[in-house]
Amino acid sequence: MLAAAIFAVMITAQYLLPKRGQSGVGPSPESRSNPRSQPPILVNSQGKKAATGPVATLSRNTKRNGRPEDDKIRAMTDDKVAELGAQGAVPLYSLEKLLQDPARAVKVRRKVVSRYECISQSNFSLEGSHLPHEGYDYAKVLGACCENVIGYMPLPVGVAGPLNVDGTRVFIPMATTEGALVASTNRGCTAINAGGGVVTALLADGMTRGPTVRFRDLQRASEAKAWLDSEHGYRSIEAAFNSTSRFGRLQSARSVIVGSELFIRFKSFTGDAMGMNMMSKGVEKALAAMVEGGFEDMHVTSLSGNYCTDKKSAGINWIEGRGKSISAQATIPGDVVRTALKTDVDTLVDLNRSKNLVGSAVAGSVGGFNAHAANIVTAIFIATGQDPAQNVASSSCLTTMTKVGEDLQISVYMPSIEVGTVGGGTILGPQQAMLDLMGVRGSKEDCPGGNAQKLARIVASGVLAGELSLCSALAAGSLVRSHMAHNRK
């Protein structure tokens, strides 16, 4: 979420302060370093090179005074608007606001991109390509999910289950292009149901944001840390943080000092939102409270100093958790292991020890003590409108298997499942439908955070099913055969 906000600010600044020779999609690295370099060569609707002189490189004043009024541009044909876009008179990013029709803006943008020589020379036509653009609600995308939109990317969505999770059967939607993944997870669900289903435990729920601030020297940074750790200091930043949201409630503010820099890891409950925007707003207010608390000399180097840690592997997420920390467990009867999974309990326990525990340790893994948790996490994330890049920490998983009597007890520990059921991609229709499928769409008014927590439990349960099935296939030697059946044409 923070990355998207920064990107939007950079793009806005880029077009508010245009440079000579700059086109609607921004200057190339060469043109930035060489002011004499030529602007991109454009192609008109007949496939001929468009002018690259004064019309294509209009200055700010010429753009403002030389192009038609907005209402006249809206009355033009799509091809005429596209010609203005190809000339640089209408920036690509502004089409939705200019045309006041998100669907038309997408259609025109495809025409503009197709006129660039780098596209036309490749014998590729974006307008006539297999990337669809019609029949989509772009009004929900605008200002929320994507910029410079040229269409949408259809992906097949399958369901595994229903799986008994904490006494309730749920189907698990999975968007993927990997053959055998849904079938394998579904097989795991069947085996787990035969043993009574999955039991989950929510261990923690708190999103983090970790800014870095700088002082003149180590002593001053130490004073700031001591203030943060004091009851008065913490209460000050807690009140400031909590004032920014109905749901955000600061849980902790851990800090470390490196030289003159102080890295602070704020952790907060965020309700049913994944929470990065909520965290960023609250942290800004908390840092302002630090300044008011006597640290006027503090310099905020970055709102995110990678002490969070977001979208990167990090031991702190593995140890302290981020988002929802979940444990899930199931017991599979020994006869089900033999008949449905085509292996036996002893073989599975030994394989898990050797592969997921010892093998991962030999590789120096951070949170990778599993067979393929990322497969299930990412497929569910894409299907339900989560941030796919957050599969990095969210897929951290420790899979354990134990023989209990004649049965198999399998568990997963996932300390950093970063999910939400409001905001981000969850506002889009297809993704909302998949959240509805699981009964977790939107905010749970009578129990704030309940829907997002339930989604995290379902994610962990799906991972449990996927781990069981893949490890069984490896133990039985059937992995290659299953992929040849489901993942080849």
Secondary structure as GFF3:
##gff-version 3
##sequence-region A 1 489
A	DSSP	alpha_helix	2	16	.	.	.	ID=ss1
A	DSSP	alpha_helix	29	33	.	.	.	ID=ss2
A	DSSP	alpha_helix	60	66	.	.	.	ID=ss3
A	DSSP	alpha_helix	70	75	.	.	.	ID=ss4
A	DSSP	alpha_helix	78	87	.	.	.	ID=ss5
A	DSSP	three_ten_helix	92	94	.	.	.	ID=ss6
A	DSSP	alpha_helix	95	99	.	.	.	ID=ss7
A	DSSP	alpha_helix	102	114	.	.	.	ID=ss8
A	DSSP	alpha_helix	117	120	.	.	.	ID=ss9
A	DSSP	alpha_helix	138	141	.	.	.	ID=ss10
A	DSSP	beta_strand	157	165	.	.	.	ID=ss11
A	DSSP	beta_strand	168	175	.	.	.	ID=ss12
A	DSSP	alpha_helix	181	194	.	.	.	ID=ss13
A	DSSP	beta_strand	199	209	.	.	.	ID=ss14
A	DSSP	beta_strand	212	214	.	.	.	ID=ss15
A	DSSP	alpha_helix	218	229	.	.	.	ID=ss16
A	DSSP	alpha_helix	231	242	.	.	.	ID=ss17
A	DSSP	beta_strand	249	258	.	.	.	ID=ss18
A	DSSP	beta_strand	261	269	.	.	.	ID=ss19
A	DSSP	alpha_helix	276	292	.	.	.	ID=ss20
A	DSSP	beta_strand	299	302	.	.	.	ID=ss21
A	DSSP	alpha_helix	315	320	.	.	.	ID=ss22
A	DSSP	beta_strand	323	332	.	.	.	ID=ss23
A	DSSP	alpha_helix	334	339	.	.	.	ID=ss24
A	DSSP	alpha_helix	345	352	.	.	.	ID=ss25
A	DSSP	pi_helix	353	359	.	.	.	ID=ss26
A	DSSP	alpha_helix	360	362	.	.	.	ID=ss27
A	DSSP	beta_strand	368	369	.	.	.	ID=ss28
A	DSSP	alpha_helix	373	384	.	.	.	ID=ss29
A	DSSP	three_ten_helix	388	390	.	.	.	ID=ss30
A	DSSP	alpha_helix	391	394	.	.	.	ID=ss31
A	DSSP	beta_strand	397	404	.	.	.	ID=ss32
A	DSSP	beta_strand	407	417	.	.	.	ID=ss33
A	DSSP	three_ten_helix	424	427	.	.	.	ID=ss34
A	DSSP	alpha_helix	429	438	.	.	.	ID=ss35
A	DSSP	alpha_helix	450	476	.	.	.	ID=ss36
A	DSSP	alpha_helix	479	486	.	.	.	ID=ss37
###
